[in-house]
Amino acid sequence: MRPLRRIYTVTGETWQTIENHLNQALDQALAHAVPEGLHGIMVTRRTSTSFTVEISPDASYGMTMERWE
């Protein structure tokens, strides 16, 4: 059985808002990634005010990785 791909989109106008939303998205992703035990979390910066947080096979289990697009 393949786990569902979970992607959380984060946007905001101020860094404080973005940081709060990123922390919430990371908490949600961790809540699913840990029990599944298959993949880590990838945080991708899309623009200066837009990010995605997802459970990804590109990140090893137990790891949180960052990348820019």
C-alpha positions in Angstrom: 0.0 0.0 0.0 1.4 3.4 -1.0 0.9 6.3 1.4 -0.9 9.3 0.2 1.3 12.2 -0.9 0.7 15.1 1.5 1.6 18.6 0.3 1.0 21.7 2.3 1.2 25.1 0.7 2.4 28.0 2.8 2.2 31.7 1.9 2.4 35.0 3.8 3.1 38.6 3.5 5.5 38.9 6.5 8.3 36.6 7.6 6.5 36.1 11.0 3.4 34.9 9.3 5.4 32.6 6.9 7.4 31.2 9.8 4.2 30.4 11.8 2.5 28.8 8.8 5.7 26.8 8.0 5.8 25.5 11.6 2.2 24.4 11.4 2.7 22.7 8.1 5.8 20.9 9.5 3.9 19.7 12.5 1.1 18.3 10.3 3.6 16.6 7.9 5.5 15.1 10.9 2.3 13.8 12.3 1.9 11.7 9.1 5.5 11.0 8.2 6.5 9.5 11.6 3.8 6.7 11.8 4.3 5.9 8.1 8.0 5.5 8.6 8.9 5.7 5.0 10.0 9.2 4.0 11.2 12.5 5.3 10.0 16.0 4.8 11.0 18.3 2.0 10.5 22.1 2.3 10.7 23.9 -1.0 10.9 27.6 -1.4 8.9 28.6 -4.5 9.2 32.4 -4.2 10.1 34.7 -1.3 6.6 34.4 0.1 5.5 30.9 -1.1 6.7 27.5 0.2 5.6 23.9 0.0 6.0 21.3 2.8 5.6 17.6 1.8 6.4 14.1 2.8 8.8 13.1 0.0 10.8 10.1 -1.1 13.6 12.6 -1.9 14.1 13.0 1.9 15.2 10.1 4.0 13.0 9.0 6.9 13.7 11.1 10.0 15.2 14.0 7.9 13.8 17.4 7.0 15.4 18.9 3.8 15.2 22.3 2.2 15.5 23.3 -1.4 14.9 26.3 -3.6 13.1 26.3 -7.0 
